[in-house]
């Protein structure tokens, strides 16, 4: 199980580590969202396949880590696709990253793979929308898709 700090060391290139930290600092959760997250009492276990060099991953992980600050019972297990590809493919046939899963006992449920479902079509083949995604314009959509599984 890799922590966020260990996830940052999935690369040895400082610029990608710094970018991930910068993006995390740019995530602004409203007071309402902070209260919503703080009210989550159950234990949350997330399996996250991501890599700091992946721009999509960096955005999603920034939102996930910002959320984690407000949920004391939330644990995230970071994995590299390159090292755990079979496990990733077991839960998501696409094998794309970022891929987030919620683990409840032996039940594993995909939260999303690559992009939140609500914006996937808008982003997949549109470079301008991808650029917006990378700038954090869709952070609320990422938040909503993840939080839906915490209720």
C-alpha positions in Angstrom: 0.0 0.0 0.0 1.5 3.3 -1.1 0.7 6.6 0.7 0.4 10.0 -1.0 4.1 10.7 -0.2 5.1 7.4 -1.7 2.9 8.1 -4.7 4.9 11.3 -5.3 8.0 9.1 -5.5 6.6 7.0 -8.3 8.7 9.4 -10.3 12.1 10.7 -9.6 11.5 13.9 -11.5 11.0 16.8 -9.2 8.9 18.8 -11.7 6.2 16.2 -11.6 6.2 16.0 -7.8 6.1 19.8 -7.6 3.3 20.0 -10.1 1.2 17.5 -8.0 1.8 19.5 -4.9 0.9 22.8 -6.7 -2.4 21.3 -8.0 -3.3 20.1 -4.6 -2.8 23.6 -3.2 -5.0 25.0 -5.9 -8.0 22.8 -5.0 -10.5 25.0 -3.2 -13.3 23.1 -1.4 -16.2 25.2 -0.4 -17.1 25.4 3.3 -20.3 23.4 2.4 -18.1 20.6 0.8 -15.8 20.7 3.8 -18.7 20.1 6.2 -20.1 17.5 3.9 -16.8 15.6 4.0 -16.4 16.0 7.7 -19.8 14.4 8.3 -18.6 11.1 6.7 -18.3 8.7 9.6 -17.8 5.4 7.9 -14.4 4.1 6.9 -13.5 4.8 3.3 -11.0 2.7 1.4 -9.9 3.9 -2.0 -7.7 2.0 -4.5 -6.1 4.6 -6.8 -4.1 3.7 -9.9 -2.2 6.9 -11.0 1.2 8.3 -11.8 2.5 11.9 -11.2 3.6 12.2 -14.8 0.1 11.7 -16.0 -1.6 15.1 -16.3 -5.1 13.6 -15.8 -4.0 11.7 -12.8 -2.4 14.8 -11.2 -5.7 16.7 -11.3 -7.8 13.8 -10.0 -5.4 13.0 -7.2 -5.2 16.7 -6.2 -9.0 16.6 -5.6 -8.9 13.2 -3.9 -6.2 14.3 -1.5 -8.0 17.6 -0.8 -11.1 15.6 0.1 -9.1 13.2 2.3 -8.0 16.1 4.5 -11.6 16.3 5.9 -12.3 12.6 6.3 -10.3 11.1 9.1 -11.4 7.5 8.3 -10.3 7.7 4.6 -7.4 5.6 3.4 -6.0 5.7 -0.1 -3.8 2.9 -1.5 -1.9 4.2 -4.5 -0.7 1.8 -7.2 1.3 2.1 -10.4 -0.4 0.7 -13.5 3.0 -0.6 -14.6 3.4 -2.7 -11.5 -0.2 -3.8 -10.9 -1.6 -3.9 -14.4 -3.3 -7.3 -13.8 -5.1 -6.0 -10.7 -6.2 -2.8 -12.6 -7.5 -4.9 -15.5 -9.4 -7.2 -13.1 -11.4 -4.2 -11.9 -11.4 -2.1 -15.1 -11.1 -3.7 -18.5 -10.0 -0.3 -20.1 -6.8 -0.3 -18.0 -6.7 3.5 -18.1 -5.4 5.8 -15.4 -6.4 7.5 -13.3 -8.7 4.8 -12.0 -10.4 5.0 -8.6 -12.1 2.2 -6.8 -13.9 2.1 -3.5 -13.3 -1.0 -1.5 -16.0 -2.2 0.9 -15.0 -5.5 2.5 -14.5 -7.8 -0.5 -16.6 -5.7 -2.8 -14.7 -3.4 -5.2 -16.6 -0.7 -7.1 -15.2 1.5 -9.8 -15.7 5.2 -9.1 -14.3 6.2 -12.5 -11.5 5.5 -15.0 -9.7 8.4 -16.7 -12.5 11.0 -16.4 -15.7 11.3 -14.4 -18.7 9.9 -16.4 -20.5 13.2 -16.4 -17.8 14.9 -18.5 -16.1 12.0 -20.3 -17.7 12.6 -23.7 -16.9 16.4 -23.5 -13.2 15.8 -22.8 -12.2 12.7 -24.6 -11.8 14.1 -28.1 -11.6 17.8 -27.3 -8.2 19.3 -26.6 -9.7 22.6 -25.3 -11.8 20.7 -22.8 -8.8 18.6 -21.8 -6.9 21.8 -21.2 -9.7 23.0 -19.0 -9.7 19.7 -17.1 -5.9 20.1 -16.4 -6.5 23.6 -15.2 -9.0 22.5 -12.6 -12.1 23.8 -14.2 -13.8 20.4 -13.7 -12.7 19.8 -10.1 -16.3 20.1 -8.9 -17.3 17.3 -11.3 -14.4 15.1 -10.0 -15.5 15.9 -6.4 -19.1 15.0 -7.2 -18.3 11.7 -8.9 -16.0 10.6 -6.0 -18.3 11.8 -3.1 -21.3 10.0 -4.6 -19.7 6.8 -3.4 -19.1 8.0 0.2 -22.8 8.4 1.0 
